[in-house]
Every structure is written in structure tokens, then in C-alpha cells.
Amino acid sequence: MASGLPSRTGSTWLTLAEAVPLGYALLDSVAKDLGVRALAIKGPVLALQGLRDVKESIDIDVLVDPRGFTALLARMLDLGWVDTEPYDLPTVMPRHSATLRHATWPCEVDLHHYFPGFLAEPQVVFDELWQNRVQIEMAARQVNAPSPDCHALLSALHYLRDRKSEEARERLTFLINVMRDWPREQLQTLVDIAVATGADATVSPVLDALQVTRAAPAVRPGLEAWRLRSETETTAALAWWVALGRAPWWQKPARLKQAAWPSTQDMNRFLGVALPEGPELRKARLARLRRGMSQLPRAAREYHRVKRRHRRRT
């Protein structure tokens, strides 16, 4: 395996149960050394706050102050982590994180510079979450995390974005059942945070389930992309469909070629291994092309279905 692309599973000298809390502690330490604000999110943090069932996590998620994101990412790269995010490939929503791997860690690190579903400016969102932060213990270290109110909102958005997934639906149901036991004052705080961060429209299915009274949400930039991402299943094919539709005519041939026959670097990112040019990589490209072609008609139907549904509501 090429040294430039660590395996998703790294070495075996750390187990996941050991590596994940240690990773959260590491990120907190590195961020504080730099003077960068960062919040531990998702996974074991949610479990500690009673917002998710206890289950082994496979990665480390940290939401970073947008002003300090570049500095923290650079320091992690200095420490031997490799950024594997395919920045030149399309996504339905703007890319929100860098995915880092390390040769001796069995888990990935996702550094988020914003979190999908919050439609206010990323700096406004982070400042609101930071203002409501708490501290939790991770690997015998006190690390910063969102308050349970903020974290419930963030995790609800995470599950709603992938609501077609059975696991996401189950976790969303668990979260809603927890929140049903909250006092009305806490639910009102949740609504206030959702409005301040531009999540009142995107999280509305959860607020509806909780029967929370609130004003009609404002229509914000990014809501259309959120709907396309959260109400469809063919994520990769849909992203290419949208990107090809938006591209100027002179860029369409190059984008189409990139979609149909990715570069060696892109393929290795998809596969999580470093394969040289040859029969094995060609076979993987052909398999990916067949999957994409089979999903493209469905992606087009999903795109037009979502557009029609919300056009009727406006």
C-alpha cells in the first residue's frame, strides 16, 4: 500500500474502543494548543449525554471554529494524518468536512467546518453552539462539546439528512423519544437555537413530532440543496446529475469524463486503498461505471420529484 493513503483501519495496536476516546482527547489537546475552538460531536459524546444508545463508534467527529479550521487541519497533517477528502468531486450540498486517516490509528477523523442542515452562516452557527458548550470526560480529559440541547439538534439534522437509512430512522426515533421527556422550557430552548442557527426549517419534522409551537421558518439559501440531499437515496449519482446540469456547456465534456472514468487518485479515494494502474483498477472503474449508469435514471426521477413536491407547496 502506498504510504500516501493510509488504510481506513490503520494498524491493529489500538482497538476502536481505545482509539476513539483517545482521538477525541488528541483533537481537543491539539486545538487548545493552537488556540482554536473545537467541539467534540456525535458518537460516544451523544451516548454520554443520553441522546444515543451506547454503541462502538468507528470514527472521531469534531466541529471546528471556521476561523481556525485551516490551522487545525494543517497541524493534524503535520502529525502524520492524511486528508483523503476528494474535494474536486461533486456533492449535492457543499462539502462540510475533511476526512483524515493515519497509518497507526484504526479510525478516521472527520473535521467539520460546518454541519449540514444549519443554514445560517457557519460562523454564526459555531458561535451559538460554542456559547452553549459543556465539558465531558473523554479518555480522562475534559473536552468541549455542545450542550445536550444543541447536540440533540445537530444529531437530529444528521439523521434527517440520511433519513432513507433504516439505522438513521431508528436513531432519530430514539432521540425523539428522549426529547419527549424534556420539559417545555427545554424544548423552547431547542426551538430558539434552531431559529438562531437557521435549522428551524430543516429540523421541522422533529419539531412536528414533538408538537412544538413555533413561527413559520424563514426560507434560507441552502434549503433546496438540503431537500435534495435529505429526500433522495441516489446520493452519488444525484450529485453528478446536479453538477452536470449546472456546469457551463464547455465544461460538460470534462465533467462527464471525470464522472465516467475517474482518475487513479479519485478511484483510490473511493476504494480506500492505493492501486496502481492495471487490470484490478480497470475492473473497479468498470464496476463503478455500471453502478452509476444503473442509478442515473433513478437519480433524475428523484431530482424532479423533489423539485415538483416543493414547487407545489410554495
Buried (B, 14 or more C-beta within 10 A) or exposed (E): EEEEBBBBBBEEEBEBEEBBBBBBBBBBEBBEEBEBBBBBBBBBBBBBBEBBEEEEBBBBBBBBBBEBBEBBBEBBEEEEBBBBBBEEBBBBBEBBBBBBBBBEBBBBBBBBBBBBBBBBBBEBBBBBBBEBBBEBEBBEBEBBBBBBBBBBBBBBBBBBBBBEEEEBBEBBEBBBEBBEEBEEEEBBBBBBBBBBBBBBBBBBBBBEBBEBEBEEBEEBEBBBBBBBBBBBBBBBBBBBBBBBEEBEEEEBEEBBEBBEBBEEEBBBBBBBBBBEEEEEBEEBBEEBBEEBEEBBEBBBEBBEEBEEEBEEEE
